[in-house]
Amino acid sequence: MKFVDEFRAPELIAKAGQEIRRLADPNRHYRIMEVCGGHTHAIYRFGLKDLLPANVELIHGPGCPVCVLPMGRIDDGLSMAAQPDFIFAAFGDMMRVPGTHGSPLEYKARGMDVRIVYSPADALKLARNNPEKHVMFFAIGFETTAPSTALTVIRAKAEGLHNFSVFCNHVTIIPAIRAILDSPDMRLDGFVGPGHVSTVIGCRPYEWIAKDEGKPVVVSGFEPLDILQSIVMLLRQLRKGEAKVENQYKRVVPWEGNRAALRAMAEVFELRPYFEWRGLGFISQSALKIRASFREWDSEQRFSVPGVRVTDPKAAQCGEVLKGVLKPAQCKLFGRECTPEQPVGALMVSSEGSCAAYYNYEHRKPVTIARAAAS
Amino acid sequence: MCLAIPGKIVEIDLQNAHLAVVDVVGVRRKVDLGLLQDEPPVPGDWVLIHVGFAMSKISEADARDQMQTLTMLGEAEAAIEEVRGYGLENEELDKPAQRWKQ
């Protein structure tokens, strides 16, 4: 009963659960993908699965930036940073992600100058404060963080700060959804669309999923009630045989997105012809690189990048879990060799990774609000 | 990294108009307003912050809801730690600590 009093409107939660049961056709099995890792975290944390009938299944999507980054890119970043007078700066999420010869944190223990920053603007500040060193910001994330990196590069150029560069690993969500829909072993009925990515890109970029693929999309907030309402909205569409894009998270997500953020991204980035995703393989036009007009602030254009390609540890089945083909606990390493304390794969590192979420909230079996609300 | 942190604009930096001091439950740090240049916030406005950049304007009620969501997700402490980390060094802008839940 730990979370019950923190839980807003438990009666509404119960009603949403009833409505889901009413709308779901008992003769049909629904597979709904929540694209965003933040949603995955919330679904496990609140035990929302327990409010769904057995024939409404949630599949965890690829929306955890740390998880989809292939190990080779971490190795590449650490290899560039191995030169003298160099500072490797990254978000805290990156610090424990294993590379072939250790995580950034382990490299720090061996003497590399590795710094945690909470904002790309602070990586720029590090460069300002350390003029005798080069600061490389290891940039990751979907469209939620890419505009901030873009604006930081614009500011570095405007300031004429030359000891700063970005190792750009930003990815875009739409091609990943396309790759999943094209995957032959994946059958999905609809999508809970990402909330904060949509603050930037708006709702229009999802329209092809409804129009061309015939699958409904509902952009959703992160509260338990938001997610359940989004599932209700999806089931309503499916029941009527409709497929359209709806916005459940109107209080934060404008239909057109954030134009200033999109302009900053367009000024600094262009699409890479292809990029490797862990688990999903090479996806064309799925990632961003820095335009030639900003080449001085692009680590890849400034330094030599080994371009390492590493396969994941053989026993770890991160790829299958990322694609939604396996549940976290079905991986052979789950909870034994691979835990949040000693992660083998990236999905166990980030709180948005489905393995970490499953381990923390399902594997350890806490009393969740959903169970409490249902009782 | 993907969860947004709600904050209230306290003042715009006079030297750097793209910077503003925000208050996140008593922790005050500078954030970048450049991604809201089409509708620049003014002191008193509430914004959602991602990695040190204000990303959207929201209502006060939505800001409260978002704080509640972070608390429920067990991310409130991480969010405060993130905000404390903005700017690298502590700039002594904080008010006395407030409780997250009000």
Interface residues (C-beta under 8 A of the other chain):
Chain A: F3 E6 F7 R8 C36 G37 G38 H41 A42 R45 F46 G63 P65 V66 F91 D93 I116 V117 Y118 S119 P120 A121 D122 K125 L126 N129 I140 G141 F142 T144 T145 P147 S148 L151 R155 H196 V197 T199 V200 G221 F222 E223 P224 R251 V252 P254 N258 R259 A260 A261 A264 S351 E352
Chain B: M1 C2 L3 A4 D32 G34 L35 L36 Q37 D38 L48 H50 V51 G52 F53 M55 S56 I58 S59 D62 D65 Q68 T69 T71 M72 L73 G74 E75 A78 E82 V83 G85 Y86 G87 L88 K101
